[in-house]
């Protein structure tokens, strides 16, 4: 029964060898004969039992007691870190001095029956127990079938199996055992020591280590973080030794993700103090001082890629968006990453080219996309130091990033225009001939420029006060961290000793300080009691109050100040004299003409759609940006002037036409994006017509060649792209309906007046009817489909009734119109003889609408031929009623 899940026993048969081993080991201990060596031998025999893990998960008390012993835990850890190899094991009694420790010999492989006989002999010497002998005989009979399998297992396989089972035991989901492992600091230190070596870990050892540590982190998160902070002073160095080991780096990322704003564990501050970001940035540089690859270049490439992947993953979980519960928000790690020092180091590494450039661009793109200040919950421009003191969780500022890369645009432009890419050896053979490849570096530079342009359009980076506000908060945050690093680590409120001026302000704002968590140390305990009973609703209400105050601040600025933007309508010289961060980058783009160079590459590489999409993104940003604030206006003018975008569009169209003629109608690869760019230019010209921006633009757009392109080529292209696939018949039906438009309008008036209860001569009755309809309208807003259906019935019914009282020529006209309408709509009239009433199911019928009582409809829902109000309708005295209404009255009177 050892293979079954449920154990059945009559009390006389031993369940397995496990209990036998443990009972005899206990007996030996009682007689003082259990040595460290014998304990190790018993453990190995237990590891050879197939149902060991099953007994462990079923909380076998004797097994748990044995495994929780300090010596046994140490043996299990040694088995894991040495991967069960007996040649590497040095399992001796830790209580003995080092010179007195005897060597341990791994017991020879033995069958289960032999193991039982050895244990039986030990038990007999300790105590003549006939029960143990009986158990040995039973085990010998039940395990004879396993002897052949045991003999076939090699030493390496046995070692791997024992190490795997040892790791399973240390990571078993058993609370008592997990507690013991977590409390065994020496054994945890031994496990973490495997990361001290710079040699790569084996796959098996990495798996064992990760399985144990992830289990402890899941089950004992706080205890695990506390252990690392207190006992692993070189934690970052350990992980950097194995940066290329993806599972280990994922575990580090999982450690960081435990430090959330509302429940800080302190691990972020711990890792920052060990310079995690600096180590990762340095790992991106794999060349020597002369920019030459080192000997282990291939290994360093893997290390570089791993560092970049980890940084991007860190940025992702640190996004300023709160829509994803897996994010922890900005932290001191990402704030350090975007600092001026780190961005300078990263930029210099990227300018070396190669994979460093590609990985660096990926990091910059991730930073900008995950930390757009326009989406901050509490914009820094609309909060104060008193209302929202700075913390380590404030949104990060991208001004330093933009400043550093703006100063290096010329270097990137030089790398972009490098002639080394034009070698004939790099030509690629394609089905349409040999082409010059764009190259990964040049594409990444284009992608970088597009993303930096996005970043430069953020509101915070275009405000004159933005840099000063952020700088003031950064300085205060630094002082807080130096004054009380413990509280800062756990995101607690810190009150700095104020000078005389600030003391007066704080004395007058004690109530505000309490509501905003700015309390002094004397009242700190009271505040903690206050927040013990906080609920989610109270937290949400406080957040809503902050948002309401910001909205009120916006309204006050709109109502009271109403001043133009500080950078509005300035000349180019004025902006250059004192540019904001966003304009600083745009000025660098303008001076280096890098956008013009990228636009030229659009046509030079006609088959690279990745490049075409980036170029379209850049053009769209420039043409859709503000033309009254900042430097973007001059970028747009330059796009027409030196960029010559209109003529390049025309030349690209001509180039494609010539290519089609010579290649059997095959179009160039950029034509789709070329049309999109041309549409953006036309839209820009419509928004800013002649004499509104610059003469340089007017000269380009008023050219006859451009006007001919827009009027003919672009118009035809637009018509072709906007055409409905499979159209034709519907267009003809629409033309026929337009010819009978006059009759339809008159008939529409008839339907409208029938729907509103015909025309009441008595003003009072009309008012009552109007009130009744108004009330019905509020109750039946959801019955629009039913109303449309009944309206269609009224068209056919009213036209049929009217045709009997009008001239034959008009009757013929109406009949023709109805037939055309039915054909055009593709519907059948339920009132005709050809319609099967029993099979028809109105999709808009709610089962109640047709049953409403109305003087206008009969029981079947058709228009009634008689009315109780016939006497009230006077065809002679129309009172201003039109002819269509008279026809309706005639129809109702029959």
N, C-alpha and C positions, 0 to 999 in steps of 0.2 A: 504493500500500500504506500510505499515511499513516493511514488509518482503521482498520487492523487492529491486533490486539494484538501479534502476533509479527512481527518485522521479518525480511525475507529479502533478502539482498543477495549479488551475485556478486563484489563487490569493485570493480566498475567504475562502479556506479550510486550516486549520492549518496542517503543515507537521507532527508534533508529539508534544508530551508533552514537549519535550526538549526546544523548542522555548518559550513555555508558561512559563515554570519555569524560564528561563533566562530573559524573558521580565519583568516578575513581580519582579524578584530579582533586576533587574536594576531600576525599578520604586521605589522599596523600598529604594535602595541606594540613589536615587535622593532626596527622602524625609527624608533622614537621619534615616530611620527606620531599615536598614539592620544591624543586629548584627552578631557577630561571630557564635552564636548558630544557627541563621536562615540560615547562609551560609552553615553550616555543614548539616542542614536538607535538603537544596536544593541539595547539592552534593549527599547525600544518595539517594534522589529521582531520580537524574540523573543516578546513578549507577544501578538503578532498570529498566531502560529503555533498551529494547533489541537492539535498533539501535544506541546506544551511540557511539560505536566504529566506526560504519559506518559514522556517522556524523563527527566524529573527523578526520578520514582519508580523508574525502571529504573537509577538511579545512573550516568547518563552522566557520565564523569569530566571531560570538557571543559566541560560545562554547569555542573556543580557548582563547578568551579574559578572560572568566571566569576561565578556568583551569590554566591560567598563573598567576593568582593572588597568592601572597605569602601565604595567609592563606589557599587557596585551595590546593596548593602544599604541604604544611605542613600536611593538613588532609589526602591527598593521601599517603604520606609517613608513617603516623601513621597507616593508614589502612593496609599497607603492612607489617610493622614490627610487628604489633599485630595480623596479619592474619585475620583482620576484626572482631575480637571478641569485642563486645560492652562492655564487663566487663573489658577489659584491656585498653579501650580507655580513655584518659584524654584530650580530645580535647577542649582546652579553648583558649581564646584570649591571644596570647603571649605578647601583649602590657600591660596587666594588671599585677600588682604585684602578687606574688604567693599567698598571703593571701586573695586576693580579687577575685581569679578566682572561678567562680561558677562551680558546677559540671554539666557536660553535660549529659543529658538523651537521650539515643538512642530512636528515635521516634518509636512508636508502628507500627507494620506492617500494611500497609494500601494498599488498592487497588489503581489502577491508577485513578479511578474516584474520590475516596476520596481525593487523593492528588491534583487533579485538583480543587476540590471544596475549599480546604484549601487555595490554591494559589489564587483562584478567590476571596475569602473573603478578603485576604490581599490586593489584587489589588483594590477592591471596596472601602475600607477605604482610600486608598491613592488617588485613582482617579476613579470616576464613569465611567468606561470604559465598554460599552456594548459589545465591540469586545471580551474582556476577558471572559465575561459570555458566549458568543456564542461558544468560543473555548472550554470552560469547558464542555458544553453540547455535543459538537462534540466528545471530547475525551471520555466522559462517554459512549457514544454509541459505539465507536470503540473498547473499551477495556473491555467490559463486558465479552468477551470470555476468558480473561486471569485471571479472578478472581479465578477460581477453582485451576489453577496451582499455583498461589501465595499462596493460603491457604495451599496447600500440602507441600510447601517448609519449611524445619525445620530451626531453628535459626542457627545451625551450617552450614548447606548448604548455607544459605544466607550470613553468614559471609565469608565463603570461596569464594563464588561467587563475593562478593564485593571486597575482597582483590585481587582476580585474575584480575578483571577489572581495579582496581587501578594500578596494576603492568603493565597491558597492556597499560594504558594511559601514564604512566611514560616512557615506552619504545616504544611508538608509533613512527613510521617513519614520523614525522612531524618536519621540521627543526625549526620552531619558538618555538615549545614546547620543543624540545631537547635543544635548546640554553638556554631557561629559566631554565630547570632542571640543566644544567651544570653550570650555573652561580649562582645557589642557594647553596652556600657552607654550610650553616647551615643544610639544608635538606640532603645534601650528607653526612655530618658528622653524622647525625642521622641514616642514612642507614648503614654506616660503623660501627656504634656502636654495631650492632647486633653481630659482631665478637668478641667483648670484653669478652663475656661470654664463659667459657670453656665447658659449657654444649652443647651437640650436637644440631645443628639446625634441625628443622623439615624439611621434604622433601619439603613441600610447601614453607616455608620461603627461603630455599636454592634456589628453582626454581625462586621465585620472585626476590631475590637479584641478581642472576646470569643473569637473563633476562635484568634487568635494566642496570647493569654494563657492560655487553657485548655490549649492544646497544650503550652506551655512548663511549665505547672504539672504536667501529667501526666507529661511526659518528664523534667523537671528540677525536681522539687519543692523539694529543699533549696536548690538554686542560686537558684530563683525567690524563695523566702522570704528568703534572705540578701540578694538584690538589693533587695527592697522595704524591708527593715529598714535597709539602709545608704544607699539613695538616695532613698527617698520619705518624707521627714520630714513631709509633709502628706497622708499617704495617706487618713486619715479625712475630711479636708476635701474631697478630690477626690471621694470617694464621696458625701458629703453634698450636693455640688453636683448630683448626678444621682441623688438618692434615689428619684425616681419611675421610674427606668429599671430595670425588674425584672431583665433579664439581668445588669446590672452588680452589683446587690445579691445576686443568686444567686452571682455569682463571689466576692464578699466572704464570703458564707457558706461557700463551698467553701474559701476560704483559712483560715477559722477552723477548719473541720473537719479540717484537716491537723495541728492541734496536739493530739495525743492524750496521755493521761497517761503511757503507756509510751514514747512517742517524741515529745517536745515539740520544736516548731520555734521557739517564742518569739514567734509572731505574736500570740497572745492578750495577752501582756504589752505588746507594741508598740502594739496597738490601744487597750489600756486607758490607756496613758500619753498617748494623743492624745484621751482623753475620748469614746470612741465612745458609751458608754451615755448620757452627758449630752446629746450631740447628738441622739440618737434620741428621748429623752424630750422635749426641747425642741421637736422636730418635731411632736409630738402637739398642741401648743398653737398654734392658728391664729387666735387672736383677740388684740385689742390689750388695753391696760390696762383699758378700759371694757367688756371682754367683747363687743366689736363686731367683726364680720367685717371683714377687710381687703379691699383692692381686688381682689387676685388670689385671691379666696376659693375658686373652683373648683379652681384649680391647687393651692392649699394643702390642699384636701380630699384630692386624689390623693396628695400628699406625706405627709399624715397617715396615710392608709390604708397606704401603702408602709412607713412607719416601724413601724406596728403589726404588719404582716405579717412584717417582718424580725425584730422582737423575739420574736414567737411562734415563728418558725422557729429562732431562736437558742436559745430555751428548750427547744424540742423536741430539738435535737441535744445539749443539755447536761443531759438528764434523768439522774437518779441511778440509773436502771435499767441493768443490764448485759446484758439479754436481747437487745438490738439492737446489732449490730456497727457500725451507722452513727452511734451516739452517741459523744460524746467525754467525757461526764460533766460534773459541775459544774466551773466555772472561776471565775477572778477577775472575769470579765465578768458572769456571773449573780450572783455574790456582791455585786458593786457594785449590780446592778439591784435587789436586795431589801434594800439598806441603808436605814436610817432616812431619810437625806437624799433619796434617789431616790424612795422610796415616798411621802414627803410631797409631793414635787413632782408625782408622778403622780396622787395623790389629789386635789390641788387642781385639776389640769387636768380630771379626771373630773367634779368637782362643777360645772363650767361647763356640763355637759349636752351634748346634741347627739351628733355622731359621736365626739367626744372621750370621752364616757362609754361608748359602745358599744365602741370600740376598747380603752379602758382595761380594761373588764370582761373582754374576751377575753384580754388579757395576764395579768390576775390569775388567771383560771381556769386558764390554761396553766401558770403558775408553780406553783400549788398541786397540780395533777394530776401534773405531771412531777417534783415534788420532795417527795413524801410521805416524811417522816423515818421512818415506821414500816417502810419497805422499804429502809432503808440497809443495806449489807452489814456495816458495822461501826458499830453505834449509838454515838453520841458519849457516851452515859451509861455505857457499859461499856468504855471505853478510857481510857488515861491519856496524859499528855504524854510520859512516858518510853517507853511501849510504842509509841505512834503519834504522833510529833511532827506538828504541823499543817503542811499544805502548801497550795498554791493549788488543789488538787483535792479538798479536803474538801467533804462535802455542805453545801449552803447552809442557813441557818437562817431560818425564816419567822416568827420572833417579832416582828421589826421590822415586817413587813407587817401582821400581825394587830394590833399595838399602834397603828399609824397609822390603820388603817381602823376599829378599835374606837372610837377617839376621834372619828371623823367619822360615826358611825352616825346621830346626830341630824340631821346635814345631809342625809344620804341619805334619811332618813325624811321630812324636810320636802319634798325634791324628789319623793319618791314620792307624797305626798298633795297635791301642787300642784293647784289647781283649774283651771289653765289648760287641762287636758285635757278639760274638760267642755263645750267650745263646741259649739253646735249645728251649726256649719259643718263640724265634723269627723265628723259622723255618716256611717256607711257603709251603703249600700243592699245588702241581701243577699236571697236567696230567702225568708228567714223574717223579713223586716222590717228596719227601720233599727236599727243597733246602735252603741254607742259603742266606738271602738277603744281597746285597752289602751295603745298607744303603745310605741315601741321603748325609750324611756328607762325607763319604769316596769318593763317586762319585764326589762331588763338589771339594774335594781336588785334585783329579786326573785332573779334568777339569781346576782348577786353575794352576797347574804345567804346563799343556800343553800351556795355554795362556801366562804364564810368559816366557816360552821358546820361544814362538813367539816374545814377546816383546824384549827379549835379543838379537835377531838377527837383530834388526834395526841398520842401518849404523851409526846413530848419537850416539847410545849407545855403539858402538864399536870403536869409534874414540878417540884417546888420547886427542885431543883438545876440544872435545864436551862439557865436563862438564865445562871447564874454559870459553868457549865462552858463554854458557848459563848463567853462574854465573855473568859474566861481564854485560850482557844485563839485567839481573834481578836487579842488583844493580843500574844501570842507570835508569831503569824503576821506581824503588822505589823512587829515588831522584826526578825524574820528577813529580811523583804523589804528593810528599810532597811539591814541589816548586809551582806547579800550579794545584791544584786538580780540578778546574773548567774546564780548558782546557783538562786535562787528562780524565775527565768524558765524554766529548764529542769528544774524539779521535782527538783533535786538536794538531797541531805541538807545541812542547815546546822546548825552547832554554834555557839551564841552563847557569848561569854565569860561564865562563870558567876561568881556571888558566892561567898563562903566556904561558905555553907550548901550551895549546890548542888554545889560542888566535892567535898565529902565524899560526897555521894550518887553523883556520877559516878564517883569513884574506886572505890567499892564495887560498881559495876554496869558495869564495863568489858565483861564478857562479854555482858551483855544488850544493851549499846549496839551491839556488833558485829553481833549477830543482827538488830537492829532498824534498821540503817543509820544509827546515830548515831555517827559516827566523827569524830575531829578531823582537821585538815588534814595532819598528819604521816602518818597512816595512810590517807589518802584514796586514794592510788595502789594500795595493797594491796587495798582494797575493790573498786576497779574491776576489778583482775585477778580477784577472786573472782567477780564477776558477769559476766565475759566469757563464761564457760562455763556460765552459767545455762541451764536448759532449761525448757520449759513445765511438765514434771512437777515440777521443783523449785519453780517459782513457785506451782503449784497446791497443793503440799504446805505451803508457807509460809502461803498463804491459809487452808488447812484448819486449820493450827495456830492462826491467829488466831480462827477461828470456834470451834474447840474451847475455847479459853481463855474466850471469851465465854459459851459454854454452861456451862462449869464455874463461871464467875462467877454465872450465874443459879442453878445448883444450890446453890452455897454460900449465896446469899442466901435461897433457899427453905428450906434446912435450918437455917441458923444464925440468921438474923435473924427471919424470919417476923413482921415487924412490919406493922401495918396501914398503908395509904397515908396520907400526911401530910394529905391533904385529905378523908379519909373521915369521914363522920358529923359534919360541922361545921355549925353554924348559919349562916343567911344573913348575920348580922352578922360572924361570924368570917371567912367567905370574903371579904366585902367589905373587911374590914380589911387583908388582905394577899393579893390574888388572884394566881394564876398567869396566864400569858398567855392560856391557853384560857378561863379563867373571866372574864378581863377583857372579852373580846368578849361572852360570854354575859350578863354583867351589863349591858352596853350595850344588847343586844337586849331584855333584860327592862325596862330603864328607859324605853326609847323606845317600847315596845309595837309594834315594827315587824313582828313575827311575827303579832300579832293583826290588824294592818292588811292584811298580805298574805293572811291567811286570809279576811278579809272580801272581798277582791278576787276570791277564788275564785268566789264566788256572783254578784258584780257583773258578771263577764265570763264568761257561761256557755258561750261558743263558742270560747274561746281555750285550746286543749289544751296549748299550750306552757306557759302559766301554770299550768294544772292539774297538769301533771307536776312543775313546780318546787315547788308547794305541797305535793304529796304527798311529795316528797323531804324537805322541811323537817319536816313532821309525823313522818315515819318516823324521821328522825334524832333528834328530841327524845324520842319515845316509846321508842326502842330504845337510848337512851344509858344510862349508869350512873346509878342512883338513889341510890347510896351514896357516890359520890366526886364532889366538885366541885359546880358550880352548876347542872348540867343538871337536877337534881331540881326546882328552883324554876321552871325554864322549863316543865317538864311540868305542874306544878301550875297555873301561870298559863295554860297552854293550855286547861285545863278551866275555870278560874275566870273570868278576864277574856276569854280567847279564846272561851269558851262553845262549845266544839267539838261537844259532844253535841247541844245544841239547834240549832246551825247545820246539823248533818247531818240532823236531823229536818225542819227547815224546807226544806232543799234537796230532800229527798224529796217533801215536800208540794208544793213549787213545781213539781217535775217532773210530778207527778200531775195537777195543774191544767193544766199546759201540754199534756200528752197529750190531755186531754179536749177542749181547745179547738183542737187542731191535728191532729186525726185520727191520734192515736197517736204523733206525733213527740216523741221524748224530748230533753231538754236535753243539751247537749254535755258537761257535767261529770259525768254520772251514773256513767260507768265509774270515774273517779278517786274519786268520792264513795264508792262501794262499797269501794274499796281503803282509803281513809282510815278508814271505819267498821270494817273488819276489823282495822286496826292498833289502833284504840281498844279493840276487844273483846279482842284479844290482850294489850294492856297491862293491862286490868282483870283478866284471868285470872292474869297474873304478879304483880300487886300488888292483891290483893283489898281489901275494906273494912278500915279501921282499920290499914292498913300504911304509908300515905304521908301523907295529909292529909285532914282533914274536908272541905276544899273539893272534893276529887275525889269523896269518898263521897256528898256531896249530889247531885252531877250524875249519877252512875252508878246510884244507887238510886232515881231518879225513875221513876214508873210509866210515863210516856210513853216514856222511853228503853228500859226493859225490854220494853215492848210492841213497839217498833221492832226490837229485837234478836231477840225471840222469833218475830215474824211476818214483818215486811217483809224484814229482813236474812236470816233463815233461808230464806225462799222464794227470795230472790235467789240465795243460795248454792247451793241445790238446783238451781235452773235453770242456773246457770253450770257446776255440776259434773256435770250430766247428760251421759251418753255419747250422742253423736249417732248416730242409727240404731239405738238399743237397743230392747228390747221382748221379742223371742223369747228372748234369752239370759237375761233376768230370769225368764221362766216356767220355763226349763229348770233354773235354779238352785233354784227353789222345789220342783220335782219331785225334785231330788237331795236336798234337805233332808229330804223325807218319808221317803226310804229311807236316811237317814244311819246308822241302827242297823245295818242289814245291811252297809252299806259298811265300817263300822268292824270288824265281825267278819270280813268277807272280807279286809280289810287285814291283820289278824293272821295269817290263813292264809297270805297271800302272804309276809309277813315271815318266818314260820317255814320256809316252803318255800325261800326265798332263803338262809336260814342253815343249810341242810342238814337240814331236818326237826328232830326232837327225838331226841337220842341218849340212850339209857338209861344207857349206860356213861359215867361221868364222864370217864374218860381219853380216850375217843373224842371226847367233846364238846370237851374242851380242845384236842385235836389239830385238830379241825375248825375251831375258833375261831381258832387260830393260823394255819391255812391261809388262812382268809378274811381275817384281818387283813393278811397279807402281800399277798394279791391286791388288797385295797383300796388299798394304797399304790401298786400298779402300774397300777391302772385308774381313777384319779380322773377321767381324761378320758372315760370310757365311760359317763357318766351318761345320755346319750341312749339308749344301747343297753340299759341297765338298765331305764329307764322303758318302753321298747318291750317287753322280755321280760316285765316285770311285767304289762303289759296282756294279753299272751298267756296268762300264768298265770291271770289272772282268769277268762278265758273257758274255758280248758281245765279248770281245777279245778272250776269251777261245772258244766261238762258232765259230768265224771266223778262228781261228788258227787250230781248229780240222779238218777243211776241207783240210788242206795242210800238215798234218803230218801223221805219220804212225798210223795204226789202234790201235796198242798197246798203243801208247802215248795218242791217242784220248780217249781210254777207261779209261786211268789213269786220264786224266783231267776231264772227265765226272764224274768219281767217286768222285774226289776231290770236284767238284762243288756241287754234291748232299750232301756230308757230310757237306760242309760249310753251305748250306742252312738249313739242318736239325739242325746243331749246333746252328745257330743264331736264328732259329725260324722265318725266314722272307720268304716272297714270292718274286720271281723275277718278276718285272713288265713287262719284255720282253717276258715272257713265255705265251703260249696260255691259261693256266689255270688262268691267272691273269685278273681280270675284270678292264679294263682301265677306264671305265666310273665311277665306284664306288670308285676308288682309289683316295685318297687325300693325297698328300705328306705333312706331318706336317712341313717340313722344307722349303716348297715352299713359296717364298716371292712374287710370281706373276710376277717377272721380270727376275729372274735368267735363266729360261728356254728359254727366248726370246733373249738371247744374241747371237750376230752373231759370229759363229766360224766355221772354216773350218773342224773341227774334228767331228762336230755333225750335224745331219740333223734337219729338222724342229720339229721332235718329241722329240729331245734331245737324240736320240740314236747315237751310234758311226757310222760315215759315212763310206760306203764301198769304196768310191772313193775320191780322193783328187786332188786338182789342182797342187800339187807339186809332182805328181807321177814321173815325169821325173827327178826330182832332187834327188830321192832316188835310190841309186845304191847298190844292194845287194852284188855285187861282191867286190866292194871296201868298206869294212866295216870300215876302218880307226880306228880299235881298238874297234868296237862296238861288244858287246857280242851277243850270240846266241838268247837271249830273244828279243833283239831289232830287229834282222833279222826276227824273227817270226812276230813281230809287223808290220814290213814293208811289209812282204808277205800278211798279213791280210789286210793291207790298199790298196794293189794293186789288191786284189781279186784273 
